[in-house]
Amino acid sequence: MSNNRSGVFFGGLMLGATIGTLTGLLVAPRTGRETRKLLKKSADALPELAEDLSTSVQIQADRFSVSALRNWDETLDRLREAIAAGVDASQRESQVLKRQKAQEDSDPLPQQLEHS
């Protein structure tokens, strides 16, 4: 989950930096020609920035997917172990109850009658 958060953080950081740069360019005391030149350079850099951001987000998503899959596999393994342990315990308890029942059935007189 932290990989996903870092990808989102990085994306937000890049978006914030881009917006801050554009805002700074627009409010800076420059001539129109200088501002247009800087905006053009920034606009030319945007596709590369977007590609870097997209790649970063994809890498983070892939890491998250691998991590989530590994966690899911570990959870399924623990669940299988718990089910197997429950089945074993149930079978043992069933055998104990059968033995007790067989022992009670094999006694000729119940304990109460022996004391009379």
FIKOLZA-1660 file (N, C-alpha, C; in steps of 0.1 Angstrom, whole numbers, plus 5000, padded with zeros to 4 digits):
% residues 116
   i   px   py   pz ch aa at
   1 5008 4988 5000  A  M  N
   1 5000 5000 5000  A  M CA
   1 5009 5012 5000  A  M  C
   2 5020 5012 5007  A  S  N
   2 5029 5024 5007  A  S CA
   2 5034 5027 4993  A  S  C
   3 5036 5017 4985  A  N  N
   3 5041 5019 4971  A  N CA
   3 5031 5027 4964  A  N  C
   4 5018 5024 4966  A  N  N
   4 5008 5032 4959  A  N CA
   4 5007 5046 4964  A  N  C
   5 5009 5048 4977  A  R  N
   5 5009 5061 4982  A  R CA
   5 5020 5070 4977  A  R  C
   6 5032 5063 4976  A  S  N
   6 5044 5071 4971  A  S CA
   6 5042 5075 4957  A  S  C
   7 5035 5066 4949  A  G  N
   7 5032 5069 4935  A  G CA
   7 5023 5081 4934  A  G  C
   8 5013 5081 4942  A  V  N
   8 5003 5092 4942  A  V CA
   8 5010 5105 4947  A  V  C
   9 5018 5104 4957  A  F  N
   9 5025 5115 4962  A  F CA
   9 5034 5121 4952  A  F  C
  10 5042 5112 4945  A  F  N
  10 5051 5117 4934  A  F CA
  10 5043 5124 4923  A  F  C
  11 5031 5118 4919  A  G  N
  11 5023 5124 4909  A  G CA
  11 5018 5138 4913  A  G  C
  12 5013 5139 4926  A  G  N
  12 5009 5152 4931  A  G CA
  12 5020 5162 4931  A  G  C
  13 5032 5157 4935  A  L  N
  13 5043 5166 4936  A  L CA
  13 5047 5172 4922  A  L  C
  14 5046 5163 4912  A  M  N
  14 5049 5168 4898  A  M CA
  14 5039 5177 4893  A  M  C
  15 5026 5174 4896  A  L  N
  15 5015 5183 4891  A  L CA
  15 5016 5196 4898  A  L  C
  16 5019 5196 4911  A  G  N
  16 5020 5208 4919  A  G CA
  16 5032 5217 4914  A  G  C
  17 5043 5210 4910  A  A  N
  17 5055 5218 4905  A  A CA
  17 5051 5224 4892  A  A  C
  18 5044 5217 4883  A  T  N
  18 5040 5222 4870  A  T CA
  18 5031 5234 4872  A  T  C
  19 5021 5233 4880  A  I  N
  19 5012 5244 4882  A  I CA
  19 5019 5256 4888  A  I  C
  20 5028 5253 4898  A  G  N
  20 5035 5264 4904  A  G CA
  20 5044 5271 4894  A  G  C
  21 5051 5263 4885  A  T  N
  21 5059 5269 4875  A  T CA
  21 5051 5278 4865  A  T  C
  22 5040 5273 4861  A  L  N
  22 5032 5281 4851  A  L CA
  22 5026 5293 4858  A  L  C
  23 5022 5292 4870  A  T  N
  23 5017 5304 4878  A  T CA
  23 5028 5314 4879  A  T  C
  24 5040 5309 4883  A  G  N
  24 5052 5318 4884  A  G CA
  24 5055 5325 4871  A  G  C
  25 5054 5318 4860  A  L  N
  25 5057 5324 4847  A  L CA
  25 5047 5335 4844  A  L  C
  26 5034 5332 4847  A  L  N
  26 5024 5342 4843  A  L CA
  26 5024 5354 4852  A  L  C
  27 5028 5354 4864  A  V  N
  27 5028 5365 4873  A  V CA
  27 5042 5372 4874  A  V  C
  28 5052 5367 4868  A  A  N
  28 5065 5373 4869  A  A CA
  28 5066 5385 4860  A  A  C
  29 5074 5395 4865  A  P  N
  29 5075 5408 4857  A  P CA
  29 5084 5406 4845  A  P  C
  30 5079 5401 4834  A  R  N
  30 5086 5399 4822  A  R CA
  30 5078 5405 4811  A  R  C
  31 5085 5407 4800  A  T  N
  31 5077 5412 4788  A  T CA
  31 5069 5400 4783  A  T  C
  32 5060 5403 4774  A  G  N
  32 5051 5393 4768  A  G CA
  32 5059 5383 4760  A  G  C
  33 5069 5388 4753  A  R  N
  33 5077 5380 4744  A  R CA
  33 5085 5370 4753  A  R  C
  34 5091 5374 4764  A  E  N
  34 5099 5365 4773  A  E CA
  34 5090 5355 4779  A  E  C
  35 5078 5359 4783  A  T  N
  35 5068 5350 4789  A  T CA
  35 5064 5339 4779  A  T  C
  36 5061 5344 4767  A  R  N
  36 5057 5334 4757  A  R CA
  36 5068 5324 4754  A  R  C
  37 5080 5329 4754  A  K  N
  37 5092 5320 4751  A  K CA
  37 5093 5310 4762  A  K  C
  38 5092 5314 4775  A  L  N
  38 5092 5305 4786  A  L CA
  38 5081 5295 4786  A  L  C
  39 5069 5300 4783  A  L  N
  39 5057 5291 4782  A  L CA
  39 5059 5281 4771  A  L  C
  40 5065 5285 4760  A  K  N
  40 5067 5275 4749  A  K CA
  40 5077 5264 4753  A  K  C
  41 5088 5269 4760  A  K  N
  41 5097 5259 4765  A  K CA
  41 5091 5249 4775  A  K  C
  42 5082 5255 4784  A  S  N
  42 5075 5247 4794  A  S CA
  42 5066 5237 4787  A  S  C
  43 5058 5242 4777  A  A  N
  43 5049 5234 4769  A  A CA
  43 5056 5223 4762  A  A  C
  44 5068 5226 4757  A  D  N
  44 5076 5216 4750  A  D CA
  44 5080 5205 4759  A  D  C
  45 5083 5208 4772  A  A  N
  45 5087 5199 4782  A  A CA
  45 5076 5190 4788  A  A  C
  46 5063 5195 4786  A  L  N
  46 5052 5188 4792  A  L CA
  46 5050 5174 4788  A  L  C
  47 5051 5171 4775  A  P  N
  47 5050 5157 4771  A  P CA
  47 5060 5147 4778  A  P  C
  48 5072 5152 4779  A  E  N
  48 5082 5144 4785  A  E CA
  48 5079 5142 4800  A  E  C
  49 5075 5153 4806  A  L  N
  49 5071 5153 4821  A  L CA
  49 5059 5143 4822  A  L  C
  50 5049 5144 4813  A  A  N
  50 5037 5135 4814  A  A CA
  50 5042 5120 4812  A  A  C
  51 5051 5118 4803  A  E  N
  51 5056 5104 4801  A  E CA
  51 5063 5099 4813  A  E  C
  52 5072 5108 4819  A  D  N
  52 5079 5104 4832  A  D CA
  52 5069 5101 4843  A  D  C
  53 5059 5109 4844  A  L  N
  53 5049 5107 4854  A  L CA
  53 5041 5094 4852  A  L  C
  54 5037 5092 4840  A  S  N
  54 5030 5080 4836  A  S CA
  54 5038 5067 4839  A  S  C
  55 5051 5068 4835  A  T  N
  55 5060 5056 4838  A  T CA
  55 5061 5054 4853  A  T  C
  56 5063 5065 4860  A  S  N
  56 5064 5063 4875  A  S CA
  56 5052 5057 4881  A  S  C
  57 5040 5062 4877  A  V  N
  57 5027 5057 4882  A  V CA
  57 5026 5042 4878  A  V  C
  58 5030 5039 4866  A  Q  N
  58 5028 5025 4861  A  Q CA
  58 5038 5016 4870  A  Q  C
  59 5050 5020 4872  A  I  N
  59 5059 5012 4880  A  I CA
  59 5054 5010 4894  A  I  C
  60 5048 5021 4900  A  Q  N
  60 5042 5020 4913  A  Q CA
  60 5030 5010 4913  A  Q  C
  61 5022 5011 4903  A  A  N
  61 5011 5002 4902  A  A CA
  61 5015 4988 4901  A  A  C
  62 5025 4985 4893  A  D  N
  62 5031 4972 4891  A  D CA
  62 5036 4966 4905  A  D  C
  63 5043 4975 4912  A  R  N
  63 5048 4971 4925  A  R CA
  63 5037 4968 4934  A  R  C
  64 5027 4976 4934  A  F  N
  64 5015 4974 4943  A  F CA
  64 5008 4961 4939  A  F  C
  65 5007 4958 4926  A  S  N
  65 5000 4946 4922  A  S CA
  65 5008 4933 4926  A  S  C
  66 5021 4934 4925  A  V  N
  66 5029 4922 4929  A  V CA
  66 5028 4921 4944  A  V  C
  67 5028 4932 4952  A  S  N
  67 5027 4931 4966  A  S CA
  67 5014 4926 4970  A  S  C
  68 5003 4931 4964  A  A  N
  68 4989 4926 4967  A  A CA
  68 4988 4911 4964  A  A  C
  69 4993 4907 4953  A  L  N
  69 4992 4893 4949  A  L CA
  69 5000 4884 4959  A  L  C
  70 5012 4888 4963  A  R  N
  70 5019 4881 4973  A  R CA
  70 5012 4880 4986  A  R  C
  71 5006 4891 4991  A  N  N
  71 4998 4891 5003  A  N CA
  71 4986 4882 5002  A  N  C
  72 4979 4882 4991  A  W  N
  72 4968 4874 4989  A  W CA
  72 4972 4859 4989  A  W  C
  73 4983 4855 4983  A  D  N
  73 4988 4842 4983  A  D CA
  73 4991 4837 4998  A  D  C
  74 4997 4846 5005  A  E  N
  74 5001 4843 5019  A  E CA
  74 4988 4841 5027  A  E  C
  75 4978 4850 5025  A  T  N
  75 4965 4848 5032  A  T CA
  75 4958 4835 5029  A  T  C
  76 4958 4831 5016  A  L  N
  76 4952 4819 5012  A  L CA
  76 4960 4807 5018  A  L  C
  77 4973 4807 5019  A  D  N
  77 4981 4797 5026  A  D CA
  77 4977 4796 5040  A  D  C
  78 4976 4807 5047  A  R  N
  78 4972 4807 5062  A  R CA
  78 4958 4801 5063  A  R  C
  79 4949 4805 5054  A  L  N
  79 4935 4800 5055  A  L CA
  79 4935 4785 5052  A  L  C
  80 4942 4780 5043  A  R  N
  80 4943 4765 5040  A  R CA
  80 4948 4758 5053  A  R  C
  81 4959 4763 5059  A  E  N
  81 4964 4757 5071  A  E CA
  81 4954 4757 5082  A  E  C
  82 4947 4768 5084  A  A  N
  82 4937 4769 5094  A  A CA
  82 4925 4759 5092  A  A  C
  83 4921 4758 5079  A  I  N
  83 4910 4748 5076  A  I CA
  83 4915 4734 5079  A  I  C
  84 4927 4731 5074  A  A  N
  84 4933 4717 5077  A  A CA
  84 4934 4714 5092  A  A  C
  85 4938 4724 5100  A  A  N
  85 4939 4722 5114  A  A CA
  85 4925 4720 5120  A  A  C
  86 4916 4727 5115  A  G  N
  86 4902 4726 5120  A  G CA
  86 4896 4712 5117  A  G  C
  87 4899 4707 5105  A  V  N
  87 4894 4694 5101  A  V CA
  87 4901 4683 5109  A  V  C
  88 4914 4684 5111  A  D  N
  88 4921 4675 5120  A  D CA
  88 4915 4675 5134  A  D  C
  89 4913 4686 5140  A  A  N
  89 4908 4687 5153  A  A CA
  89 4894 4681 5154  A  A  C
  90 4886 4684 5144  A  S  N
  90 4872 4678 5144  A  S CA
  90 4873 4663 5143  A  S  C
  91 4882 4658 5134  A  Q  N
  91 4883 4643 5133  A  Q CA
  91 4888 4637 5146  A  Q  C
  92 4897 4643 5153  A  R  N
  92 4902 4638 5166  A  R CA
  92 4891 4638 5176  A  R  C
  93 4883 4649 5177  A  E  N
  93 4872 4650 5186  A  E CA
  93 4862 4640 5183  A  E  C
  94 4859 4637 5171  A  S  N
  94 4849 4627 5167  A  S CA
  94 4854 4613 5171  A  S  C
  95 4866 4610 5170  A  Q  N
  95 4872 4597 5174  A  Q CA
  95 4871 4596 5189  A  Q  C
  96 4874 4606 5197  A  V  N
  96 4873 4606 5211  A  V CA
  96 4858 4603 5215  A  V  C
  97 4849 4610 5209  A  L  N
  97 4835 4608 5212  A  L CA
  97 4830 4594 5209  A  L  C
  98 4835 4589 5198  A  K  N
  98 4831 4575 5194  A  K CA
  98 4836 4565 5204  A  K  C
  99 4849 4567 5209  A  R  N
  99 4855 4558 5219  A  R CA
  99 4847 4559 5232  A  R  C
 100 4843 4571 5236  A  Q  N
 100 4835 4573 5248  A  Q CA
 100 4822 4566 5247  A  Q  C
 101 4815 4567 5235  A  K  N
 101 4802 4561 5233  A  K CA
 101 4804 4546 5233  A  K  C
 102 4814 4541 5227  A  A  N
 102 4816 4526 5226  A  A CA
 102 4819 4521 5240  A  A  C
 103 4827 4529 5248  A  Q  N
 103 4830 4525 5262  A  Q CA
 103 4817 4525 5270  A  Q  C
 104 4809 4535 5269  A  E  N
 104 4796 4535 5276  A  E CA
 104 4787 4524 5272  A  E  C
 105 4787 4520 5259  A  D  N
 105 4778 4510 5254  A  D CA
 105 4783 4496 5259  A  D  C
 106 4796 4495 5261  A  S  N
 106 4802 4482 5265  A  S CA
 106 4801 4480 5280  A  S  C
 107 4798 4490 5288  A  D  N
 107 4797 4488 5303  A  D CA
 107 4783 4481 5305  A  D  C
 108 4783 4470 5313  A  P  N
 108 4770 4463 5315  A  P CA
 108 4760 4471 5323  A  P  C
 109 4765 4477 5333  A  L  N
 109 4756 4485 5342  A  L CA
 109 4761 4499 5343  A  L  C
 110 4753 4509 5342  A  P  N
 110 4757 4523 5344  A  P CA
 110 4763 4525 5358  A  P  C
 111 4771 4534 5360  A  Q  N
 111 4778 4537 5373  A  Q CA
 111 4768 4539 5384  A  Q  C
 112 4756 4544 5382  A  Q  N
 112 4746 4546 5392  A  Q CA
 112 4741 4533 5399  A  Q  C
 113 4739 4523 5390  A  L  N
 113 4734 4511 5395  A  L CA
 113 4744 4503 5403  A  L  C
 114 4757 4505 5400  A  E  N
 114 4768 4498 5408  A  E CA
 114 4768 4503 5422  A  E  C
 115 4765 4515 5425  A  H  N
 115 4766 4520 5438  A  H CA
 115 4754 4516 5446  A  H  C
 116 4743 4511 5441  A  S  N
 116 4731 4508 5448  A  S CA
 116 4732 4496 5456  A  S  C
% end
